[in-house]
Each structure stands twice: as C-alpha cells, then as structure tokens.
Amino acid sequence: MTQHDAPSTQGFGIWTAYFEANLARHDRLDALIPWHSVSPLPAADLAAIARSLQRFELGESGDGTGLLSKARRRNNPGYDWALRLFVAEEQKHSALFRAALVRFGTEPLSAHWTDGAFVALRRMLGLRTEVALFLIVETVAMEYFAALGRCADPVVQGVARRILTDEVEHVRFQIDQLRMGFERTPRPARLLAAAAAWVLAVGTATVLAVDHGAAMRACGLSPVLFWHRALRHFGRALPLAFRLNREETPFGPSAQPSGDRLGRAGRVPARV
C-alpha cells in the first residue's frame, strides 16, 4: 500500500470530540483503580503478569512521531488532531502499565524484540498500512485485556478493564480510517490486502499466545483459547475495515464517553 492510498480525512471531527470528552472519563476510571490493595496471587503468577505488562508498556510508550508525520502529508488538521488524541490515549495506557509495574517492584523494559520488529515494520509502510497494523494488534489484544480484566489481582483487573474501554473504541477508529482509505480501491486489491492482514493477524496472535501465555494462564485463560478468540475478534473487524461486504457501520464511536462502561466484556461486536 502506498502513501497515496492513505485514508480520506473527511468526518473525523466526531472522533476529535469523542477523544476530548474522554479526558474526564479517564480521570474517573483511573481513580477507581485500587493501587494500594494487596494481591491474592502467588509470586510466580505476579512475576508472569509483570513480565507481560513490561512488554505492553514498551509497545504503548511511543510518541507516534512516524504515524503523525505520515498523516500530516494529507494536509488535514482535523484528521491530524484526531490522531494526536488517539496517540495520547495510547500513552495513557503506557502510564497505567508503568504504575502497575511500580506496584510489582519491576522496572520498565528499554527494548524487546517484538516491539522492535513492530516498529521497524511500521516505519517501512505507508499510513494506511500502518493503520491496518494498529487494527490487527488492537483486535488481537482485546482478548488478552479481557482475560486480565478477570484476574484475581484487583490492580491488574482495574488497569485491564480501564484500557479495554478505550480499545473497544480504538478498533472502531481504525476501522473508520481504513474504510475511508479503501473507499476507491478496487475489490481485488482489497481482497489481497485483507489476505495479507490475515497472515499478519495469525502471526500476531501466535506471538502473543507464546510470549504472554504465562500471564494469560495466571488469569484463567489458556493460550490456545486466546489464539482462537483473538482471531475471531479480528475476523469480525476485517470485512468492515476492508469493505468486503455490504454491511455499513455508523461512522464514529459506538457511544459517547458519558458512562464508565467497566462492564464491557471486550468482545468486538458484529457491528463494531
């Protein structure tokens, strides 16, 4: 995919308004996390979860410079601002992971091969393909956060549920970008791009299942079951993002951020 094929930039004001309104909701939800609670988990499980959170913290800590630079070439300030707010939400996730690591007495990572590979791949690609990578990672990771949201540790549970409320809408944000980006792309090209995305999604789910399997098991989810559920999430999002069927999704977030929605199970709805 080339830079010429990057998403159209019309209509992203609704996402700007959503992300800006999210600031107050984040403050409410962050205040609910019981940072000083005592964990009932054994030391081995806590160590596995801490190692897993280290890798996610590293992945979420980027400043989005490359993504924002590519977007600026579209010369649309509204789209640029929506992306900036999205990146800011991802950085908040990194801050939550770091706070959890402090509680575990664990230092953040400075590098990891999975993050290095992902960053290198993103830097080689155009805007639309980078957005597709975000869609893959965020849909696949939702089942991971859903598992941590059921963890017996109250802080891990609170952080995971807090992040999951964002990720549900971030998936819609990526879908909206890709739908606009593929608006004028011939169907054969969309099918080819979707096939490539499937291959990457399978690889991403496999890496997560292997690399974070111990943390998943500590929260009651087998890596094999995670793998199947993660790809099912992506399978729901793929035809919408790549315009492979006639089903249309309403543009924008699924709901205004007036409710805390901590009860969301993390499933990507059929109409994302």
C-alpha positions as CSV (number, residue, x, y, z in Angstrom):
1,M,0.0,0.0,0.0
2,T,1.4,3.4,-0.9
3,Q,1.2,6.7,0.8
4,H,-1.2,7.8,-1.9
5,D,-3.6,5.3,-0.6
6,A,-3.8,6.8,2.9
7,P,-7.2,7.3,4.5
8,S,-9.5,10.1,3.4
9,T,-9.7,12.8,6.0
10,Q,-13.4,13.9,6.0
11,G,-15.6,13.4,9.0
12,F,-13.0,12.9,11.8
13,G,-14.4,15.8,13.8
14,I,-16.7,13.3,15.6
15,W,-13.6,11.4,16.8
16,T,-11.9,14.6,17.9
17,A,-14.9,15.4,20.0
18,Y,-15.0,11.9,21.4
19,F,-11.3,11.8,22.4
20,E,-11.6,15.3,24.0
21,A,-14.7,14.3,26.0
22,N,-12.8,11.1,27.1
23,L,-10.5,13.1,29.3
24,A,-12.9,13.4,32.2
25,R,-14.0,9.8,31.9
26,H,-10.4,8.7,32.1
27,D,-9.9,10.7,35.4
28,R,-13.0,8.9,36.9
29,L,-11.9,5.5,35.9
30,D,-8.2,5.9,36.9
31,A,-9.4,7.0,40.3
32,L,-11.2,3.7,40.8
33,I,-8.1,1.5,40.5
34,P,-7.1,0.3,44.0
35,W,-3.4,0.9,43.7
36,H,-2.6,0.1,47.4
37,S,-4.6,-3.2,47.5
38,V,-2.9,-6.5,48.4
39,S,-2.7,-9.1,45.7
40,P,-4.0,-12.6,46.4
41,L,-1.9,-14.1,43.6
42,P,1.2,-16.3,44.2
43,A,4.5,-14.7,43.5
44,A,5.0,-16.8,40.3
45,D,1.8,-15.5,38.8
46,L,2.6,-11.9,39.7
47,A,6.0,-12.3,38.1
48,A,4.5,-13.6,34.9
49,I,2.0,-10.8,34.7
50,A,4.7,-8.2,35.4
51,R,6.8,-9.5,32.5
52,S,3.8,-9.4,30.2
53,L,3.0,-5.8,31.3
54,Q,6.6,-4.7,30.7
55,R,6.3,-5.7,27.0
56,F,2.9,-4.0,26.6
57,E,4.2,-0.8,28.3
58,L,7.1,-0.7,25.9
59,G,4.7,-1.1,22.9
60,E,2.3,1.7,24.1
61,S,5.0,4.2,25.1
62,G,5.8,5.5,21.6
63,D,5.1,9.2,20.8
64,G,3.6,8.4,17.4
65,T,6.0,10.6,15.5
66,G,6.1,8.4,12.4
67,L,2.3,8.0,12.2
68,L,1.7,11.7,12.7
69,S,4.3,12.6,10.2
70,K,2.6,10.5,7.5
71,A,-0.8,11.9,8.4
72,R,0.4,15.5,8.0
73,R,1.1,14.8,4.4
74,R,-2.6,14.6,3.9
75,N,-2.8,18.3,4.9
76,N,-6.0,17.9,7.0
77,P,-5.7,19.4,10.5
78,G,-8.9,17.7,11.7
79,Y,-7.5,14.3,10.9
80,D,-4.2,15.2,12.4
81,W,-5.7,16.3,15.7
82,A,-7.8,13.1,16.0
83,L,-4.7,11.0,15.5
84,R,-2.8,13.1,18.1
85,L,-5.6,12.5,20.7
86,F,-5.6,8.7,19.8
87,V,-1.8,8.6,20.4
88,A,-2.3,10.4,23.7
89,E,-4.7,7.8,24.8
90,E,-2.2,5.0,24.0
91,Q,0.4,6.9,26.0
92,K,-2.0,6.9,29.0
93,H,-2.1,3.2,28.7
94,S,1.6,3.1,28.9
95,A,1.5,5.2,32.1
96,L,-1.0,2.8,33.7
97,F,1.2,-0.1,32.9
98,R,4.2,1.7,34.4
99,A,2.2,2.4,37.6
100,A,1.3,-1.3,37.8
101,L,5.0,-2.2,37.3
102,V,5.9,0.1,40.2
103,R,3.5,-1.7,42.4
104,F,5.1,-5.0,41.3
105,G,8.6,-3.6,42.0
106,T,9.5,-4.1,38.4
107,E,11.4,-1.7,36.0
108,P,10.0,-1.0,32.5
109,L,11.9,-2.5,29.6
110,S,14.1,-0.4,27.4
111,A,13.8,-2.8,24.4
112,H,12.2,-6.1,23.4
113,W,12.4,-7.9,20.1
114,T,8.6,-7.9,19.5
115,D,8.4,-4.1,19.9
116,G,11.5,-3.7,17.7
117,A,10.0,-5.8,14.9
118,F,6.7,-4.0,15.1
119,V,8.3,-0.5,15.0
120,A,10.6,-1.5,12.1
121,L,7.6,-2.8,10.1
122,R,5.6,0.4,10.7
123,R,8.4,2.6,9.6
124,M,8.7,0.9,6.2
125,L,5.0,1.3,5.4
126,G,2.5,4.0,4.3
127,L,-0.2,5.5,6.5
128,R,-3.0,3.1,5.5
129,T,-0.9,0.0,6.1
130,E,0.3,1.3,9.5
131,V,-3.4,1.9,10.5
132,A,-4.1,-1.7,9.4
133,L,-1.3,-2.9,11.7
134,F,-2.9,-1.0,14.6
135,L,-6.2,-2.7,13.8
136,I,-4.5,-6.1,13.9
137,V,-2.7,-5.5,17.2
138,E,-5.7,-3.9,19.0
139,T,-8.3,-6.5,17.9
140,V,-6.0,-9.4,18.8
141,A,-5.0,-7.9,22.1
142,M,-8.6,-7.3,23.3
143,E,-8.9,-10.9,24.4
144,Y,-5.7,-10.5,26.4
145,F,-7.1,-7.5,28.2
146,A,-10.4,-9.2,28.8
147,A,-8.5,-12.1,30.5
148,L,-6.6,-9.7,32.7
149,G,-9.9,-7.9,33.5
150,R,-11.0,-11.2,35.2
151,C,-7.7,-11.5,37.1
152,A,-7.9,-12.0,40.8
153,D,-5.4,-9.2,41.4
154,P,-7.5,-6.0,41.8
155,V,-5.0,-3.7,40.3
156,V,-4.4,-5.8,37.2
157,Q,-8.1,-6.2,36.9
158,G,-8.7,-2.5,37.2
159,V,-6.0,-1.5,34.7
160,A,-7.1,-4.0,32.2
161,R,-10.7,-3.1,32.3
162,R,-9.8,0.6,32.1
163,I,-7.7,0.1,29.0
164,L,-10.3,-2.2,27.5
165,T,-12.9,0.5,27.5
166,D,-10.6,2.5,25.2
167,E,-9.6,-0.4,23.0
168,V,-13.2,-1.1,22.0
169,E,-13.5,2.4,20.5
170,H,-9.9,2.4,19.1
171,V,-10.9,-0.6,17.0
172,R,-13.8,1.4,15.6
173,F,-11.4,4.3,15.0
174,Q,-9.0,2.1,12.9
175,I,-12.0,0.7,11.0
176,D,-13.3,4.1,10.1
177,Q,-9.8,5.2,8.8
178,L,-9.5,2.0,6.8
179,R,-13.0,2.2,5.3
180,M,-12.3,5.7,4.1
181,G,-8.9,4.6,2.8
182,F,-10.3,1.7,0.8
183,E,-13.3,3.7,-0.5
184,R,-11.9,4.0,-4.0
185,T,-9.8,0.8,-4.0
186,P,-10.9,-2.0,-6.5
187,R,-12.2,-5.1,-4.8
188,P,-9.4,-7.4,-6.0
189,A,-6.8,-5.1,-4.3
190,R,-8.9,-5.0,-1.1
191,L,-9.1,-8.8,-1.1
192,L,-5.3,-9.0,-1.5
193,A,-4.8,-6.5,1.3
194,A,-7.2,-8.4,3.6
195,A,-5.4,-11.7,2.9
196,A,-2.1,-10.1,3.9
197,A,-3.7,-8.7,7.0
198,W,-5.0,-12.2,7.9
199,V,-1.4,-13.6,7.7
200,L,-0.2,-10.8,10.0
201,A,-3.1,-11.3,12.4
202,V,-2.3,-15.0,12.7
203,G,1.4,-14.2,13.4
204,T,0.5,-11.6,15.9
205,A,-1.9,-13.8,17.8
206,T,0.7,-16.6,17.8
207,V,3.4,-14.3,19.2
208,L,1.1,-13.1,21.9
209,A,0.0,-16.6,22.8
210,V,3.6,-17.7,23.2
211,D,5.1,-14.6,24.7
212,H,2.3,-13.8,27.2
213,G,1.0,-17.3,27.8
214,A,2.1,-17.5,31.4
215,A,0.2,-14.2,32.2
216,M,-2.9,-15.5,30.5
217,R,-2.8,-18.7,32.4
218,A,-2.4,-16.8,35.7
219,C,-5.7,-15.0,34.8
220,G,-7.5,-18.2,33.8
221,L,-7.2,-18.2,30.0
222,S,-5.3,-20.9,28.1
223,P,-3.1,-19.5,25.3
224,V,-4.8,-21.8,22.8
225,L,-8.2,-20.5,23.6
226,F,-6.8,-16.9,23.5
227,W,-5.5,-17.6,20.0
228,H,-8.9,-18.7,18.7
229,R,-10.8,-15.9,20.3
230,A,-8.3,-13.2,19.2
231,L,-8.6,-14.3,15.6
232,R,-12.3,-14.3,15.9
233,H,-12.2,-10.7,17.0
234,F,-10.1,-9.8,14.0
235,G,-12.3,-11.8,11.7
236,R,-15.3,-9.6,12.8
237,A,-13.4,-6.4,12.1
238,L,-11.7,-7.4,8.9
239,P,-14.7,-7.3,6.4
240,L,-15.8,-4.0,7.8
241,A,-12.4,-2.3,7.6
242,F,-11.6,-3.7,4.1
243,R,-15.1,-3.2,2.7
244,L,-15.6,-6.9,1.9
245,N,-19.3,-7.0,2.4
246,R,-22.3,-4.6,2.1
247,E,-22.6,-4.1,5.8
248,E,-22.1,-0.5,6.8
249,T,-21.0,0.7,10.2
250,P,-22.0,4.1,11.6
251,F,-19.0,6.5,11.4
252,G,-17.6,7.4,14.8
253,P,-17.5,5.9,18.3
254,S,-20.2,3.5,19.4
255,A,-21.2,5.7,22.3
256,Q,-20.4,9.0,23.9
257,P,-18.0,8.6,26.8
258,S,-20.5,9.7,29.4
259,G,-20.7,6.2,31.1
260,D,-17.7,4.4,32.6
261,R,-18.6,1.1,30.8
262,L,-16.3,-1.0,33.0
263,G,-18.6,-4.0,32.5
264,R,-17.8,-4.3,28.8
265,A,-16.6,-7.8,28.2
266,G,-14.2,-6.8,25.5
267,R,-15.9,-8.5,22.6
268,V,-15.7,-6.8,19.2
269,P,-19.4,-6.6,18.3
270,A,-20.6,-7.8,14.9
271,R,-21.3,-4.2,14.1
272,V,-18.1,-2.9,15.6
